[in-house]
Amino acid sequence: MPITELIRGLLVFLAALLGSVALQQALSWSLRGWRLRRDPLVSSLDNAIFYQRSLLTFASRAVRRLWVLLGAAGLAATLALLWHGLFWLPAVLLLAWALQQDLAHWECVAVSPWQVAWRRGWQRSIRRLPLTQVARVHLVERELARRHGWIARWAGRPLGSCYLALELHNGRAVKLPRTDWLSGRAAVERAARFLRQRQRSAERERRQSLLVRRQVRREPGLRRPIESRERTLQRELADLRRARPREVYRLGRWPAPGAEMPPDTGPDTLQISAPGDLGAPVYPPRRAHG
C-alpha cells in the first residue's frame, strides 16, 4: 500500500473519530442539561458551583471504555467512507452504544450555600448532604496509574483525576465524584474554596450567637426590657380574662329606653342608635324635578 493511501486513511480516521466524539458529546450534553433542568441537584442554581466528569478522566474505567467505543465508531465510519456504505450501520450502532454508556455512568456534583448534592449514573437518585454535617474539606489529586505505560510516564499528572473528600462530624468520610485534572481542577478548587468559606462564616455566626448569650447571662440589665414587656402582656391578658362578658342584644329584642348599656369602643363595633320604625324605607323619597 502506498504511503499516500496510508496517510489518507489515517487522516480520514482522525476526522471520523473527531466527528464521532463531537456528535456524541453534543447529544450527551444536551440530554444532561435536560435532565438537570427537570431534576436539578440543588434548588438555588444561581449560587451553586457545578462540575461533572469529563471525557478526559482517563483514570475512570467507564471513560476508557467510552473511548474504545468511540474509536470503533470512528473506524466503522472510516470504512464506510473509503470502502462501502454498509459500514454506516455499525458506526451508528456503536455511537448509540457509546452515548448510552456515557449517560449510564454520568457523574456530577453541585455545591450550594446549604448542601452538597451529587449523582452517579442516569438512573440513580440524587444524594444530598447538609453543610452542617461537614467538618473538613480535602482536595485530592491523583496521577494516572503507572500500569497505563508510557502515557502515565509522559502525562501522568495532566491526565490524572481530582475530587473532593468530605470529612463529617461523625467520623465518616464521603468521596465525591471525580473529574480530570486538566480541565476540571479549577471547578473543583472553586467548590472546595466555597465550602471552606461557608464553614468559616457558619463558625463566626455560631461564635457570635454564643457571645451574645453569654453577655445576656452576665448582664441582667439586658433582660429587663424583654422581661418588662412580657410582664405587661401577661397583666393585660389577666385583665381581659377578669373582664365581665357583655350582654349581646339580638334584633327585635331591644333594651328598655332607660336601660344603661356598657360603652363599646372596638374598631369593628357599630354604634347602636335609638329604636325607631324598622318598617320605614331606608332611602328617602326622590324629589320630583319641576
C-alpha positions as CSV (number, residue, x, y, z in Angstrom):
1,M,0.0,0.0,0.0
2,P,1.5,3.4,-0.9
3,I,2.4,5.8,1.8
4,T,-0.1,8.3,0.4
5,E,-3.0,5.9,0.8
6,L,-1.9,5.1,4.3
7,I,-1.7,8.8,5.2
8,R,-5.1,9.4,3.6
9,G,-6.7,6.6,5.5
10,L,-5.2,7.9,8.8
11,L,-6.5,11.4,8.2
12,V,-9.9,10.1,7.4
13,F,-9.9,8.0,10.5
14,L,-8.9,11.0,12.7
15,A,-11.6,13.1,11.0
16,A,-14.2,10.4,11.6
17,L,-13.1,10.0,15.2
18,L,-13.3,13.7,15.9
19,G,-16.8,13.7,14.3
20,S,-17.9,10.8,16.4
21,V,-16.6,12.4,19.6
22,A,-18.2,15.8,18.7
23,L,-21.6,14.2,17.9
24,Q,-21.6,12.0,21.0
25,Q,-20.6,14.8,23.3
26,A,-23.2,17.2,21.8
27,L,-26.0,14.7,22.3
28,S,-24.7,13.8,25.8
29,W,-24.5,17.4,27.0
30,S,-28.0,18.1,25.6
31,L,-29.5,15.2,27.5
32,R,-27.6,16.1,30.6
33,G,-28.9,19.7,30.5
34,W,-32.4,18.5,30.0
35,R,-32.2,16.1,33.0
36,L,-30.7,18.8,35.2
37,R,-33.5,21.2,34.3
38,R,-36.1,18.6,35.0
39,D,-34.5,17.2,38.2
40,P,-32.0,19.8,39.5
41,L,-29.4,18.8,42.0
42,V,-29.9,21.9,44.2
43,S,-32.7,24.5,44.4
44,S,-30.5,27.6,44.2
45,L,-28.8,27.2,40.8
46,D,-27.6,30.9,40.8
47,N,-25.4,30.5,43.9
48,A,-24.3,26.9,43.2
49,I,-20.9,25.6,41.9
50,F,-21.3,22.7,39.4
51,Y,-18.9,20.3,37.8
52,Q,-19.1,16.9,36.2
53,R,-16.8,14.1,35.0
54,S,-15.4,14.9,31.6
55,L,-14.2,12.8,28.7
56,L,-10.6,13.3,29.7
57,T,-10.9,11.5,33.0
58,F,-8.8,8.5,31.9
59,A,-8.5,7.3,35.4
60,S,-12.1,6.1,35.2
61,R,-12.7,2.7,33.7
62,A,-16.0,3.9,32.2
63,V,-14.3,6.7,30.4
64,R,-11.7,4.3,28.9
65,R,-14.5,2.0,27.8
66,L,-16.2,5.0,26.2
67,W,-13.1,5.9,24.2
68,V,-12.9,2.3,22.9
69,L,-16.5,2.6,21.6
70,L,-15.8,6.0,20.1
71,G,-12.7,4.6,18.3
72,A,-14.7,1.7,17.0
73,A,-17.4,4.0,15.7
74,G,-14.7,6.2,14.0
75,L,-13.2,3.1,12.4
76,A,-16.5,2.0,11.1
77,A,-17.2,5.4,9.7
78,T,-13.8,5.4,8.0
79,L,-14.5,2.1,6.4
80,A,-17.9,3.5,5.2
81,L,-16.2,6.4,3.7
82,L,-13.3,4.5,2.0
83,W,-14.8,1.1,1.2
84,H,-18.6,0.6,1.4
85,G,-21.6,2.4,2.7
86,L,-22.9,-0.6,4.7
87,F,-20.4,0.2,7.4
88,W,-22.6,3.2,8.4
89,L,-24.9,0.9,10.2
90,P,-22.3,-0.4,12.8
91,A,-20.9,3.1,13.1
92,V,-24.3,4.4,14.1
93,L,-24.9,1.5,16.5
94,L,-21.5,1.9,18.1
95,L,-22.1,5.6,18.5
96,A,-25.5,5.0,20.2
97,W,-23.9,2.4,22.5
98,A,-21.2,5.0,23.5
99,L,-23.9,7.5,24.2
100,Q,-25.8,5.0,26.4
101,Q,-22.6,4.1,28.3
102,D,-21.8,7.8,28.9
103,L,-25.2,8.6,30.3
104,A,-25.3,5.4,32.4
105,H,-22.1,6.3,34.2
106,W,-22.6,10.0,34.3
107,E,-21.3,11.7,37.4
108,C,-21.8,15.3,38.6
109,V,-21.6,17.4,41.7
110,A,-23.3,20.7,42.8
111,V,-22.4,22.7,45.9
112,S,-24.9,25.3,47.2
113,P,-24.7,27.5,50.3
114,W,-26.7,24.9,52.3
115,Q,-25.9,21.5,50.9
116,V,-23.7,19.3,48.7
117,A,-25.5,17.1,46.1
118,W,-24.1,14.6,43.6
119,R,-25.4,11.9,41.2
120,R,-23.7,8.8,40.0
121,G,-25.5,7.4,36.9
122,W,-28.5,8.5,34.9
123,Q,-31.0,6.2,36.7
124,R,-29.6,6.6,40.2
125,S,-31.1,9.0,42.7
126,I,-29.6,12.3,43.9
127,R,-27.6,12.1,47.2
128,R,-27.6,15.3,49.3
129,L,-25.5,16.2,52.4
130,P,-26.2,19.3,54.5
131,L,-23.2,21.6,55.1
132,T,-23.8,21.4,58.9
133,Q,-22.5,17.8,58.8
134,V,-19.2,18.6,57.1
135,A,-16.2,19.0,59.4
136,R,-13.3,19.3,56.9
137,V,-12.9,19.6,53.1
138,H,-10.0,17.9,51.3
139,L,-8.9,18.4,47.7
140,V,-7.4,15.1,46.4
141,E,-5.3,14.9,43.3
142,R,-4.2,11.6,41.8
143,E,-1.9,11.0,38.8
144,L,-2.6,8.4,36.1
145,A,-1.6,5.0,37.3
146,R,1.8,3.6,36.1
147,R,0.1,0.5,34.8
148,H,-1.0,2.6,31.8
149,G,2.5,2.5,30.5
150,W,4.2,5.3,28.6
151,I,1.1,7.5,28.8
152,A,1.3,7.6,32.6
153,R,5.1,8.5,32.4
154,W,4.6,11.1,29.8
155,A,1.4,12.8,31.1
156,G,0.5,11.2,34.3
157,R,-0.4,14.3,36.2
158,P,-2.3,16.1,33.4
159,L,-4.3,13.0,32.6
160,G,-4.9,12.3,36.3
161,S,-8.0,13.0,38.3
162,C,-9.1,15.2,41.2
163,Y,-12.0,15.1,43.6
164,L,-13.3,16.4,46.9
165,A,-13.3,14.3,50.1
166,L,-15.6,15.5,52.9
167,E,-14.9,14.5,56.5
168,L,-18.1,14.5,58.6
169,H,-18.5,15.3,62.3
170,N,-19.5,11.7,63.0
171,G,-16.1,10.4,61.8
172,R,-17.1,9.2,58.4
173,A,-15.8,10.4,55.0
174,V,-17.6,11.0,51.7
175,K,-15.8,10.8,48.4
176,L,-17.4,12.9,45.8
177,P,-17.3,12.1,42.0
178,R,-14.0,12.9,40.3
179,T,-13.1,14.7,37.2
180,D,-10.0,15.2,35.1
181,W,-7.1,17.3,36.4
182,L,-6.6,19.2,33.1
183,S,-10.0,20.8,32.6
184,G,-11.8,20.2,35.8
185,R,-9.3,21.1,38.5
186,A,-10.4,24.8,38.5
187,A,-14.0,23.9,39.2
188,V,-13.1,21.5,42.0
189,E,-10.9,24.2,43.6
190,R,-13.7,26.7,43.4
191,A,-16.1,24.2,45.1
192,A,-13.5,23.5,47.9
193,R,-12.9,27.2,48.4
194,F,-16.7,27.9,48.5
195,L,-17.2,25.1,51.1
196,R,-14.4,26.4,53.3
197,Q,-15.8,30.0,53.2
198,R,-19.3,28.7,54.2
199,Q,-17.8,26.8,57.1
200,R,-15.9,29.8,58.3
201,S,-19.0,32.1,58.1
202,A,-21.1,29.5,59.9
203,E,-18.4,29.2,62.6
204,R,-18.4,33.0,63.0
205,E,-22.1,33.2,63.3
206,R,-22.1,30.4,65.9
207,R,-19.4,32.2,68.0
208,Q,-21.3,35.5,67.8
209,S,-24.5,33.9,69.0
210,L,-22.7,32.2,71.9
211,L,-21.1,35.6,72.8
212,V,-24.5,37.3,72.8
213,R,-25.9,34.6,75.1
214,R,-23.0,35.0,77.5
215,Q,-23.5,38.7,77.6
216,V,-27.2,38.4,78.3
217,R,-26.4,35.9,81.2
218,R,-23.7,38.1,82.7
219,E,-25.6,41.5,82.4
220,P,-29.2,41.2,83.9
221,G,-29.9,44.7,82.5
222,L,-30.2,43.4,79.0
223,R,-33.0,41.1,80.0
224,R,-35.1,43.9,81.7
225,P,-36.8,45.3,78.6
226,I,-37.8,41.9,77.4
227,E,-39.0,40.8,80.9
228,S,-40.9,44.1,81.5
229,R,-42.7,43.7,78.2
230,E,-43.6,40.1,79.0
231,R,-45.0,41.1,82.4
232,T,-47.0,43.9,80.7
233,L,-48.5,41.4,78.2
234,Q,-49.3,38.9,81.0
235,R,-51.0,41.7,83.1
236,E,-53.2,42.8,80.1
237,L,-54.1,39.1,79.4
238,A,-55.2,38.7,83.0
239,D,-57.3,41.9,82.9
240,L,-59.0,40.6,79.7
241,R,-59.8,37.3,81.4
242,R,-61.3,39.0,84.5
243,A,-63.4,41.4,82.4
244,R,-67.2,40.8,82.7
245,P,-68.8,39.5,79.5
246,R,-71.1,42.0,77.9
247,E,-74.7,41.2,77.0
248,V,-75.4,40.7,73.4
249,Y,-78.8,42.1,72.1
250,R,-80.4,40.5,69.1
251,L,-82.5,42.2,66.5
252,G,-86.1,42.5,67.8
253,R,-85.0,42.4,71.4
254,W,-84.0,46.0,72.2
255,P,-83.4,47.0,75.7
256,A,-85.7,49.3,77.6
257,P,-85.4,53.1,77.0
258,G,-84.0,53.7,80.4
259,A,-81.5,50.8,80.5
260,E,-77.8,51.6,80.7
261,M,-75.6,49.9,78.1
262,P,-71.8,49.5,78.6
263,P,-69.8,51.5,76.2
264,D,-68.1,49.6,73.3
265,T,-65.2,51.4,71.6
266,G,-63.9,48.5,69.5
267,P,-62.8,49.3,65.9
268,D,-65.3,46.9,64.4
269,T,-68.3,47.8,66.6
270,L,-71.4,49.6,65.2
271,Q,-72.9,52.3,67.3
272,I,-76.5,51.5,68.3
273,S,-78.9,54.2,67.6
274,A,-82.3,54.8,69.2
275,P,-85.0,52.4,68.2
276,G,-87.3,53.7,65.5
277,D,-89.7,52.4,62.8
278,L,-87.9,49.5,61.3
279,G,-90.5,49.3,58.5
280,A,-89.6,52.7,57.1
281,P,-87.8,52.9,53.8
282,V,-84.0,53.1,54.0
283,Y,-83.5,55.7,51.4
284,P,-85.5,59.0,51.3
285,P,-88.0,59.5,48.5
286,R,-86.7,61.3,45.5
287,R,-87.9,64.8,44.8
288,A,-89.8,65.5,41.6
289,H,-88.0,67.9,39.3
290,G,-90.1,70.7,38.0
